[in-house]
């Protein structure tokens, strides 16, 4: 993905009043902060969670935070608006394709527009698991959910009210560097490795965004992808005692969730990227991807295979 954008050094923040934004994985970490800060700018934000109790708790934290102004001098907080947007939630296990479809249908029944879709949900799994659809869990959650949810919501994204283009924002990672896709074993049935599965899924996020942007050329929807940085969240703590012990040490060198959410918020709200599409961002700036992530033929092939898998 090449840097074809012309971005200023001082990104301008738009008021998002009247905009509607859907954020997957919004019950903690950068997803929750992303939702909170976009609502702080006036957007109506809907977070997607898997667990009812956790999702309702995140919703309450966001609503409570919106009742108070940002901490004085806190650079990671976005500017507050006089009337923050509303925040609501939808539930879905995004590793289950039928629930992804139901989520998209429920969204379109309840809301009449979608200005920004932020595909943020994801996970790391040290052991191989399969989903109800028979797919390897990392690939299903981290890639297929992005692919299918975006496809299901494209009509409402394209049909949004007049104004700036609608946006798709995909959260990837610099973990894609060094990764490749083995189309003969996308489900990693032979020699599973958790890091290989994760890094390959992050490569898939970028390839998906590349091909999506190509297919959306000339339409009122842009698609960009980002690396949030290494962020101190609950990420990977579902993988047993070793990970739970190791992650607090690693977090000493990590970004805060507020810092990690900045590029997601930027791509959702900044005027500078309103016409930018198909670009990989890090620290609110275009960044260079791996050679594998720039392979347009691989991107097309992944799209075709993904379409068959979700059909």
Secondary structure, 3 states (H helix, E strand, C coil): CCCCCCCCCCCCECCCCCCEEEEECCCCHHHHHHHHHHHHCCCEEEEEECCHHHHHHHHHHHHHHHCCCCCCCCCCCCCCCCCCCCEEEEECCCCCHHHHHHHHHHHHHHCCCCCEEEECCCCCCCCCCECCCCCEHHHHHHHHHHHHHHHHHHHHHHCCCCCCCEEEEEEECHHHCCCCCCCCCCCCCCCCCHHHHHHHHHHHHHHHHHHHHHHHCCCCEEEEEEECCCECCCCCHHHCHHHHHHHHHHHHHCECHHHHHHHHHHHHHEHHHCCCCCCEEECCEECCCCCHHHCHHHHHHHHHHHHHHHC
